Amino acid sequence: MEAWRCVRRGYGRCVVGRGRFPMLLHHPKALGRDWRTPWENPQRCCWNRHISSCMRWPGHYSRAPYPYFSSRHFSLNWRPACLFESRTQFQYLNWRPDHLSQTSLIHLSSYSMNSEGDEEPSSKRRKHQGMIERHWEYICSPNKENTKILGDKNADPKCEDNEKKFDFSVLSYNILSQDLLEDNSHLYRHCQKPLLHWSFRFPNILREIKHFDADVLCLQEVQEDHYGSEIRPSLESLGYHCEYKIRTGRKPDGCAICFKRSKFSLISVSPVEFYRPDIPLLDRDNVGLVLLLQPKISCAVCPAICIANTHLLYNPRRGDIKLTQLAMLLAEISSVAHQKDGSFCPIVMCGDFNSVPGSPLYSFIKEGRLNYEGLTIGKVSGQEQSSRGQRILSIPIWPPNLGISQNCVYEVQKVPKVEKTDDNLTQTEVIVTTEKLSSNLQHHFSLSSVYSHYFPDTGIPEVTTCHSRSAITVDYIFYSAEKEDVAGEPGAEVALIGGLKLLARLSLLTEQDLWTVNGLPNEHNSSDHLPLLAKFRLEL
């Protein structure tokens, strides 16, 4: 009973991480998802009542600086056969808590424990390992079944080319840079460590790319050394031409656009750097890449197709930077896609935009306008739930010397004009009329999202990324198309006419779906993002 009184006095009023008595002698290593210390079976006693009252969030933290004893596992006079790492035998027949070290841990065996010893919430516990099933959703093929499993070869809507149409497919995929994975390892505690090695991940990623067999690949978080040594050679052997833009500064990754040489020829390459040393707002190293491609088709008159890829800033509280980066990308797209008659060639814009559906940034892309007056910088991307303590977006967001108008196009640079006369040279300075300060942003494209972001039957959100901290949509494929005047409800499909026609898309999943295969990355999917895939038709 003396030992019981010591524990009751020492822990009766403790809080997490505090107590009067030090605990076990050694800090044990994690031993697996479920483990039990070698206590002797016949001995049972109720230790749980007072000690467990000190524990906050039982079941969500498997490590604690005090033991969480259960009446099912211990008795007052238990004597363990050995003590974890050192296998040291207990020398004390009359055990007391003050004989133990504070940094120890006893794991309650009724809770599952992952391979790194960090408990996941019950909704994220691994239920089973298996393959993710994704389906083709046909948008403009009413005669076909609505969905078919990807594994069925007959399910793939084949791209057909003739003199009246040009079909092509685009895949957007954030493949997760290995350096970023290792720098943010806390996001992947649910994963077994061997699955996170690049030597395991790259073959999986390449297998996915081969399986999807897209005509255009837009890849984000492509690490430079891996791109040069493995990614580019592998894709070139599959018939792709690759273009790459590394992030500025000392960042090790960047964006790549790869296209099948049998399907397109390259007209131009336009890298976009969002870092500007002369503009304090633009001090981040994100980049974009814009390609102009010519379809290889027998038709005499076939417009080029503009493909853009980017990875915008992550920081949820810097919506001012995100909007400016987006405006710079749109300005470059406008410059590349602009045709002689004043129209724009078809556009596909892919990437990780680090913004959620329905956010102001997302709405700006789809609707072509945004009034940001009074908008806090943390609300732009929709990632922040609270805007308390955040400043309002300035008007204008970016300074005039960026050279981009509120319409997201490059401003024509005016230069002094010199006029010759008989008597002398007269220099006339052309005055550039500055735009009236306005909180309205606009762009000239009619962009739609390939995905509807909600499942029509349930209204449950689709997700494109899933790790230990969150499961949301941040990846998109936008394309130029004219929309009907009537907007559909969330989850409803929107009929599209003109521009590019969306034929089919590879279905996304819910958070619950992904956690049935232990989230992302997992044994078969080696990024924390899902690849997005769409089939388009260009009417000629």
C-alpha positions as CSV (number, residue, x, y, z in Angstrom):
1,M,0.0,0.0,0.0
2,E,3.0,2.3,0.4
3,A,3.6,2.2,-3.3
4,W,-0.1,3.0,-4.0
5,R,0.1,6.0,-1.6
6,C,3.2,7.3,-3.3
7,V,1.5,7.2,-6.7
8,R,-1.7,8.8,-5.4
9,R,0.3,11.7,-3.7
10,G,2.5,12.1,-6.7
11,Y,0.0,12.1,-9.5
12,G,-3.4,13.0,-8.0
13,R,-3.2,16.6,-9.1
14,C,-0.7,16.5,-12.0
15,V,-1.1,17.8,-15.5
16,V,0.4,16.5,-18.7
17,G,4.1,16.3,-18.5
18,R,4.3,17.1,-14.8
19,G,4.4,15.1,-11.6
20,R,6.1,14.8,-8.3
21,F,7.9,11.6,-8.9
22,P,10.3,10.6,-11.8
23,M,9.3,7.5,-13.6
24,L,11.0,4.7,-15.5
25,L,14.8,4.3,-15.8
26,H,15.0,4.2,-19.6
27,H,13.3,5.8,-22.5
28,P,12.2,2.9,-24.7
29,K,12.1,3.0,-28.5
30,A,8.9,2.5,-30.4
31,L,8.4,-1.2,-30.9
32,G,5.7,-1.2,-33.5
33,R,2.1,-0.5,-34.0
34,D,1.0,-2.5,-31.0
35,W,3.2,-3.7,-28.2
36,R,3.1,-4.7,-24.6
37,T,5.8,-4.7,-22.0
38,P,6.6,-8.2,-20.6
39,W,4.5,-7.9,-17.4
40,E,3.6,-11.2,-15.7
41,N,0.2,-12.4,-16.6
42,P,-1.3,-13.5,-13.3
43,Q,-0.9,-10.2,-11.6
44,R,-3.7,-7.7,-12.0
45,C,-4.7,-4.6,-9.9
46,C,-6.6,-1.4,-10.5
47,W,-4.0,1.4,-11.1
48,N,-6.0,3.3,-13.7
49,R,-8.3,5.5,-11.6
50,H,-6.0,8.2,-10.3
51,I,-3.2,8.1,-12.8
52,S,-5.4,8.1,-15.9
53,S,-7.3,11.1,-14.6
54,C,-4.1,13.1,-15.3
55,M,-4.1,12.1,-19.0
56,R,-5.4,14.6,-21.5
57,W,-6.8,13.3,-24.8
58,P,-6.3,9.5,-24.0
59,G,-5.9,7.6,-27.2
60,H,-4.5,10.5,-29.2
61,Y,-1.0,10.6,-27.6
62,S,0.8,7.4,-27.2
63,R,3.9,9.0,-25.6
64,A,3.6,10.6,-22.2
65,P,6.0,11.5,-19.4
66,Y,4.1,9.4,-17.0
67,P,2.7,5.8,-17.3
68,Y,-0.9,5.2,-18.2
69,F,-1.7,2.1,-16.2
70,S,-4.7,-0.1,-16.9
71,S,-6.4,-2.3,-14.4
72,R,-6.2,-5.1,-17.0
73,H,-2.4,-5.1,-17.2
74,F,-0.8,-4.5,-13.8
75,S,-0.9,-5.5,-10.2
76,L,0.5,-3.8,-7.1
77,N,3.4,-6.1,-6.7
78,W,4.2,-6.8,-10.3
79,R,7.8,-7.5,-11.2
80,P,8.8,-7.2,-14.9
81,A,11.2,-9.7,-16.4
82,C,13.3,-7.0,-18.0
83,L,13.2,-3.3,-18.6
84,F,13.2,-2.4,-22.3
85,E,16.5,-1.7,-24.0
86,S,19.0,-2.5,-21.3
87,R,17.2,-5.8,-20.3
88,T,18.2,-4.8,-16.8
89,Q,16.4,-6.8,-14.1
90,F,14.5,-5.0,-11.4
91,Q,16.4,-5.2,-8.1
92,Y,13.5,-3.8,-6.1
93,L,11.0,-6.2,-4.6
94,N,9.2,-3.2,-3.0
95,W,8.7,-1.1,-6.1
96,R,8.1,2.7,-5.7
97,P,7.6,5.3,-8.4
98,D,10.6,7.4,-7.2
99,H,12.9,4.5,-8.4
100,L,11.9,5.2,-12.0
101,S,12.9,7.7,-14.6
102,Q,10.6,10.6,-15.7
103,T,11.2,10.2,-19.4
104,S,9.8,6.7,-19.6
105,L,6.7,5.6,-21.3
106,I,4.3,2.7,-21.0
107,H,2.0,2.3,-24.0
108,L,-1.5,1.3,-23.5
109,S,-1.8,-1.8,-25.7
110,S,-5.5,-1.3,-26.5
111,Y,-4.5,1.7,-28.7
112,S,-2.8,1.1,-32.0
113,M,0.6,2.6,-32.5
114,N,2.3,3.4,-35.8
115,S,5.7,2.4,-36.8
116,E,7.3,5.6,-35.6
117,G,5.5,5.6,-32.2
118,D,3.1,8.5,-32.8
119,E,-0.5,7.9,-32.4
120,E,-2.9,9.0,-35.1
121,P,-6.5,10.0,-34.5
122,S,-8.9,7.1,-34.8
123,S,-10.2,8.3,-38.2
124,K,-6.7,8.0,-39.6
125,R,-5.7,4.6,-38.3
126,R,-4.7,2.2,-40.9
127,K,-7.6,-0.1,-41.7
128,H,-6.0,-2.1,-44.5
129,Q,-3.6,-1.9,-47.3
130,G,-4.9,-2.0,-50.8
131,M,-5.0,-0.3,-54.2
132,I,-6.9,2.9,-54.6
133,E,-9.7,2.5,-57.1
134,R,-10.4,5.5,-59.3
135,H,-12.8,5.7,-62.2
136,W,-13.2,7.5,-65.5
137,E,-16.1,10.0,-65.3
138,Y,-17.4,10.7,-68.8
139,I,-18.6,14.3,-69.3
140,C,-19.4,14.6,-73.0
141,S,-20.1,10.9,-73.8
142,P,-23.7,10.3,-72.6
143,N,-23.9,7.0,-74.5
144,K,-21.2,5.5,-72.3
145,E,-21.4,4.3,-68.8
146,N,-21.0,7.1,-66.3
147,T,-18.0,5.5,-64.5
148,K,-15.7,2.6,-65.0
149,I,-12.8,1.3,-63.0
150,L,-9.5,2.5,-64.2
151,G,-8.0,-1.0,-64.3
152,D,-10.4,-1.9,-67.1
153,K,-8.7,-1.4,-70.4
154,N,-12.0,-0.8,-72.1
155,A,-12.8,2.0,-69.7
156,D,-10.1,4.4,-71.0
157,P,-11.7,7.0,-73.4
158,K,-9.3,6.9,-76.2
159,C,-8.1,10.1,-77.8
160,E,-9.0,10.2,-81.5
161,D,-7.6,12.6,-84.1
162,N,-8.9,13.4,-87.5
163,E,-9.4,16.4,-89.7
164,K,-12.2,17.7,-87.6
165,K,-11.0,17.2,-84.0
166,F,-7.9,16.8,-81.9
167,D,-8.1,14.8,-78.7
168,F,-5.4,14.9,-76.0
169,S,-5.0,14.2,-72.3
170,V,-3.3,16.2,-69.5
171,L,-2.0,15.0,-66.2
172,S,-1.1,17.3,-63.3
173,Y,0.8,15.7,-60.5
174,N,2.7,17.1,-57.4
175,I,5.2,14.2,-57.0
176,L,6.5,15.4,-53.6
177,S,10.2,16.5,-53.6
178,Q,12.3,14.2,-51.5
179,D,14.0,17.1,-49.8
180,L,10.7,18.6,-48.8
181,L,9.5,15.3,-47.6
182,E,12.5,15.0,-45.3
183,D,12.2,18.6,-44.1
184,N,8.6,18.1,-43.2
185,S,8.7,14.6,-41.8
186,H,6.1,15.4,-39.2
187,L,3.5,15.3,-42.0
188,Y,4.2,11.6,-42.7
189,R,4.2,10.0,-39.3
190,H,1.5,7.7,-40.4
191,C,3.8,6.2,-43.0
192,Q,6.2,3.3,-42.6
193,K,9.7,4.7,-43.1
194,P,10.8,2.4,-46.0
195,L,7.9,3.7,-48.1
196,L,9.3,7.2,-47.9
197,H,12.7,6.5,-49.5
198,W,13.2,7.9,-53.0
199,S,14.4,4.5,-54.1
200,F,11.0,3.1,-53.3
201,R,8.9,6.1,-54.3
202,F,10.3,6.9,-57.8
203,P,9.5,3.5,-59.4
204,N,5.9,3.9,-58.1
205,I,5.6,7.4,-59.5
206,L,7.0,6.3,-62.8
207,R,4.6,3.3,-62.9
208,E,1.7,5.7,-62.4
209,I,2.9,7.9,-65.2
210,K,3.3,4.9,-67.5
211,H,-0.2,3.7,-66.6
212,F,-2.0,7.0,-67.2
213,D,-0.1,7.5,-70.5
214,A,-1.1,11.2,-70.7
215,D,-0.1,13.3,-73.7
216,V,1.0,16.2,-71.5
217,L,2.5,16.0,-68.0
218,C,2.5,19.0,-65.6
219,L,4.7,18.0,-62.6
220,Q,5.3,20.0,-59.5
221,E,8.0,19.5,-56.8
222,V,10.4,18.0,-59.2
223,Q,13.7,17.9,-57.5
224,E,16.6,19.1,-59.7
225,D,19.1,16.2,-59.1
226,H,16.4,13.6,-59.5
227,Y,15.1,15.3,-62.6
228,G,18.5,15.2,-64.3
229,S,19.5,11.7,-63.2
230,E,16.2,9.8,-63.3
231,I,13.0,11.6,-64.1
232,R,14.0,13.2,-67.4
233,P,15.8,10.2,-68.9
234,S,12.9,7.9,-67.9
235,L,10.3,10.2,-69.5
236,E,12.4,10.7,-72.6
237,S,12.6,7.0,-73.1
238,L,8.8,6.9,-73.0
239,G,8.6,9.4,-75.9
240,Y,8.3,12.7,-73.9
241,H,10.0,16.0,-74.5
242,C,10.7,17.7,-71.2
243,E,11.0,21.3,-70.1
244,Y,12.0,22.3,-66.6
245,K,12.1,25.4,-64.4
246,I,13.8,25.2,-61.0
247,R,12.7,27.5,-58.2
248,T,14.9,30.5,-57.6
249,G,17.2,30.9,-54.7
250,R,18.5,27.7,-53.2
251,K,15.3,25.7,-53.5
252,P,16.0,22.2,-54.8
253,D,12.8,21.6,-56.8
254,G,10.7,23.1,-59.6
255,C,8.1,22.6,-62.2
256,A,8.2,20.5,-65.4
257,I,6.1,20.2,-68.5
258,C,6.6,17.1,-70.6
259,F,4.7,16.3,-73.8
260,K,4.7,13.4,-76.3
261,R,6.8,14.2,-79.3
262,S,4.4,12.1,-81.4
263,K,1.5,14.4,-80.4
264,F,3.0,18.0,-80.3
265,S,5.8,20.1,-81.5
266,L,7.2,22.9,-79.4
267,I,6.7,26.5,-80.4
268,S,8.0,28.4,-77.4
269,V,9.0,28.0,-73.7
270,S,8.4,30.8,-71.2
271,P,9.7,30.3,-67.6
272,V,8.1,32.6,-65.0
273,E,10.0,33.7,-61.9
274,F,7.9,35.1,-59.1
275,Y,10.9,36.4,-57.2
276,R,11.7,40.1,-57.9
277,P,14.6,41.5,-55.9
278,D,13.4,45.1,-56.4
279,I,9.9,44.4,-55.0
280,P,9.7,43.5,-51.3
281,L,6.4,41.8,-51.7
282,L,7.8,39.3,-54.1
283,D,10.5,37.7,-52.0
284,R,9.5,34.1,-52.5
285,D,11.1,31.6,-54.8
286,N,8.0,30.0,-56.5
287,V,8.0,29.7,-60.3
288,G,5.8,28.9,-63.3
289,L,6.3,27.5,-66.7
290,V,4.3,28.3,-69.9
291,L,4.6,26.3,-73.2
292,L,3.0,26.9,-76.5
293,L,2.5,23.6,-78.3
294,Q,1.5,22.9,-81.9
295,P,-0.7,19.8,-82.3
296,K,0.6,17.3,-84.9
297,I,-2.4,16.8,-87.2
298,S,-3.0,16.7,-90.9
299,C,-5.5,19.6,-90.7
300,A,-4.2,22.7,-92.5
301,V,-5.5,25.1,-89.8
302,C,-5.0,24.0,-86.2
303,P,-4.5,26.5,-83.4
304,A,-1.7,26.1,-80.9
305,I,-2.4,25.1,-77.3
306,C,-1.0,26.9,-74.4
307,I,0.0,24.8,-71.4
308,A,0.8,26.4,-68.1
309,N,2.1,24.8,-64.9
310,T,2.9,26.4,-61.5
311,H,3.2,25.8,-57.7
312,L,2.1,28.9,-55.8
313,L,3.3,29.9,-52.3
314,Y,2.0,27.7,-49.5
315,N,1.9,30.2,-46.7
316,P,-1.8,30.5,-45.8
317,R,-1.4,34.0,-44.4
318,R,0.2,35.5,-47.4
319,G,-2.7,35.8,-49.8
320,D,-1.2,39.0,-51.2
321,I,1.8,37.1,-52.5
322,K,-0.4,34.3,-53.9
323,L,-2.6,36.7,-55.8
324,T,0.4,38.6,-57.2
325,Q,2.1,35.3,-58.3
326,L,-1.2,34.3,-60.0
327,A,-1.4,37.7,-61.8
328,M,2.2,37.2,-63.1
329,L,1.4,33.8,-64.4
330,L,-1.8,35.0,-66.1
331,A,0.1,37.9,-67.7
332,E,2.6,35.5,-69.2
333,I,-0.2,33.2,-70.4
334,S,-1.9,36.2,-72.0
335,S,1.3,37.1,-73.8
336,V,1.9,33.6,-75.0
337,A,-1.6,32.6,-75.9
338,H,-2.6,35.9,-77.6
339,Q,-3.3,35.5,-81.4
340,K,-3.2,38.1,-84.2
341,D,-7.0,38.5,-84.3
342,G,-7.1,39.5,-80.7
343,S,-8.4,36.1,-79.4
344,F,-6.6,33.5,-77.3
345,C,-5.6,30.0,-78.3
346,P,-6.9,27.2,-76.1
347,I,-5.4,27.2,-72.6
348,V,-4.8,24.5,-70.0
349,M,-3.5,25.8,-66.6
350,C,-2.4,23.2,-64.1
351,G,-0.7,23.1,-60.8
352,D,-0.7,23.2,-57.0
353,F,-2.4,26.5,-56.2
354,N,-2.4,26.1,-52.4
355,S,-5.9,27.4,-52.3
356,V,-9.2,25.6,-51.7
357,P,-12.4,25.5,-53.8
358,G,-14.6,28.5,-53.2
359,S,-11.8,30.7,-51.9
360,P,-11.4,34.2,-53.3
361,L,-8.3,33.1,-55.3
362,Y,-10.1,30.1,-56.8
363,S,-13.2,32.2,-57.6
364,F,-11.0,34.8,-59.3
365,I,-9.6,32.1,-61.7
366,K,-13.0,30.8,-62.6
367,E,-15.0,34.0,-62.7
368,G,-12.4,36.3,-64.1
369,R,-12.9,39.0,-61.6
370,L,-12.3,39.7,-57.9
371,N,-13.1,42.7,-55.7
372,Y,-10.7,42.4,-52.8
373,E,-11.6,45.5,-50.9
374,G,-11.6,44.7,-47.2
375,L,-10.3,41.2,-47.8
376,T,-7.8,40.0,-45.2
377,I,-4.6,38.3,-46.6
378,G,-5.4,35.1,-44.7
379,K,-8.8,34.6,-46.4
380,V,-7.5,34.7,-50.0
381,S,-6.6,31.0,-50.3
382,G,-9.3,29.7,-47.8
383,Q,-6.7,27.8,-45.8
384,E,-7.0,30.0,-42.7
385,Q,-10.1,29.6,-40.7
386,S,-9.6,32.8,-38.7
387,S,-8.6,36.2,-39.9
388,R,-8.2,37.8,-36.5
389,G,-5.1,39.9,-36.3
390,Q,-4.5,39.9,-40.0
391,R,-4.1,43.0,-42.1
392,I,-6.3,43.9,-45.0
393,L,-5.1,43.6,-48.6
394,S,-3.6,46.9,-49.8
395,I,-5.0,48.7,-52.9
396,P,-3.3,48.0,-55.2
397,I,-1.8,44.7,-54.1
398,W,1.4,45.0,-56.1
399,P,3.4,48.1,-56.9
400,P,3.3,49.8,-60.4
401,N,6.9,48.9,-61.2
402,L,5.9,45.2,-61.5
403,G,4.6,46.2,-64.9
404,I,1.3,44.2,-64.6
405,S,-2.1,45.9,-64.8
406,Q,-5.2,45.1,-62.7
407,N,-6.3,43.1,-65.8
408,C,-3.4,40.7,-65.3
409,V,-1.6,41.7,-68.5
410,Y,1.7,43.3,-69.1
411,E,1.5,47.0,-69.4
412,V,3.0,48.6,-72.5
413,Q,6.2,50.3,-71.5
414,K,6.2,53.9,-72.6
415,V,9.6,55.5,-73.6
416,P,10.5,59.1,-74.3
417,K,9.8,60.1,-77.9
418,V,12.2,62.2,-79.8
419,E,10.9,64.6,-82.5
420,K,13.1,66.2,-85.2
421,T,12.6,69.8,-86.3
422,D,14.5,72.2,-88.5
423,D,16.0,74.2,-85.6
424,N,16.7,71.6,-82.9
425,L,15.9,68.3,-81.3
426,T,12.9,68.4,-79.1
427,Q,12.4,65.6,-76.6
428,T,8.8,65.0,-75.8
429,E,8.2,62.8,-72.8
430,V,5.1,60.5,-73.2
431,I,3.1,60.7,-70.0
432,V,1.8,57.3,-69.0
433,T,-1.7,57.6,-67.6
434,T,-1.8,55.5,-64.4
435,E,-4.9,53.5,-63.6
436,K,-7.3,54.8,-61.1
437,L,-6.7,52.9,-57.8
438,S,-9.2,50.1,-57.9
439,S,-9.7,47.0,-55.8
440,N,-11.0,45.1,-58.9
441,L,-8.9,42.4,-60.5
442,Q,-9.8,40.9,-63.8
443,H,-8.5,38.5,-66.4
444,H,-9.6,37.9,-70.0
445,F,-9.9,34.1,-70.0
446,S,-12.9,31.9,-69.6
447,L,-11.6,29.2,-67.4
448,S,-13.4,26.2,-66.0
449,S,-12.2,23.5,-63.5
450,V,-12.0,19.9,-64.7
451,Y,-13.3,18.8,-61.3
452,S,-16.5,19.8,-59.4
453,H,-14.8,19.4,-56.0
454,Y,-17.8,17.7,-54.4
455,F,-19.5,14.4,-54.9
456,P,-23.0,15.1,-56.4
457,D,-24.8,12.4,-54.5
458,T,-23.5,13.3,-51.0
459,G,-21.9,16.7,-51.2
460,I,-18.8,15.3,-49.6
461,P,-15.6,17.2,-50.7
462,E,-13.1,15.6,-53.0
463,V,-9.5,15.8,-51.9
464,T,-6.3,16.0,-53.9
465,T,-3.8,15.8,-51.0
466,C,-3.8,13.9,-47.8
467,H,-1.2,13.6,-45.0
468,S,-1.1,13.6,-41.2
469,R,-2.2,17.3,-40.9
470,S,-4.9,17.8,-43.5
471,A,-6.9,16.4,-46.5
472,I,-8.1,19.0,-48.9
473,T,-8.1,20.1,-52.5
474,V,-5.3,22.4,-53.7
475,D,-4.5,20.9,-57.1
476,Y,-6.4,21.9,-60.2
477,I,-6.6,21.6,-64.0
478,F,-8.3,24.7,-65.4
479,Y,-9.0,25.0,-69.1
480,S,-10.5,27.6,-71.5
481,A,-14.2,27.0,-72.3
482,E,-17.3,29.0,-72.6
483,K,-19.8,28.4,-69.9
484,E,-23.6,28.5,-69.9
485,D,-25.3,31.3,-68.2
486,V,-27.0,29.0,-65.6
487,A,-24.6,28.0,-62.9
488,G,-25.0,24.5,-61.4
489,E,-25.3,23.6,-57.7
490,P,-22.1,22.5,-55.9
491,G,-21.2,19.1,-57.3
492,A,-23.3,19.5,-60.4
493,E,-21.7,19.2,-63.8
494,V,-21.6,22.3,-66.0
495,A,-22.2,21.9,-69.7
496,L,-19.5,23.4,-71.8
497,I,-19.6,24.8,-75.3
498,G,-16.8,26.1,-77.5
499,G,-13.1,26.3,-76.6
500,L,-11.8,23.0,-75.3
501,K,-14.4,20.3,-74.6
502,L,-13.9,18.2,-71.6
503,L,-14.4,14.5,-72.5
504,A,-13.6,12.7,-69.3
505,R,-11.8,13.0,-66.0
506,L,-10.2,10.6,-63.6
507,S,-12.3,10.6,-60.4
508,L,-11.0,11.9,-57.1
509,L,-11.6,10.4,-53.6
510,T,-12.8,11.5,-50.2
511,E,-10.6,11.7,-47.1
512,Q,-12.2,8.6,-45.7
513,D,-11.4,6.7,-48.9
514,L,-7.7,7.6,-48.6
515,W,-7.4,6.7,-45.0
516,T,-8.7,3.2,-45.8
517,V,-5.3,2.8,-47.5
518,N,-3.4,4.7,-44.8
519,G,-3.5,8.1,-46.4
520,L,-0.8,9.4,-48.7
521,P,1.9,8.4,-49.4
522,N,1.3,4.7,-49.1
523,E,2.5,1.4,-50.5
524,H,1.2,2.0,-54.0
525,N,0.9,5.8,-54.1
526,S,4.2,7.5,-53.4
527,S,3.2,11.2,-53.2
528,D,1.1,13.0,-50.7
529,H,-1.0,14.3,-53.7
530,L,-3.2,12.5,-56.1
531,P,-2.5,12.8,-59.9
532,L,-5.2,14.7,-61.8
533,L,-6.1,13.5,-65.3
534,A,-8.4,14.9,-67.9
535,K,-9.2,14.2,-71.6
536,F,-9.9,17.2,-73.9
537,R,-11.2,17.6,-77.4
538,L,-10.2,20.6,-79.7
539,E,-12.8,21.1,-82.4
540,L,-11.2,22.2,-85.6
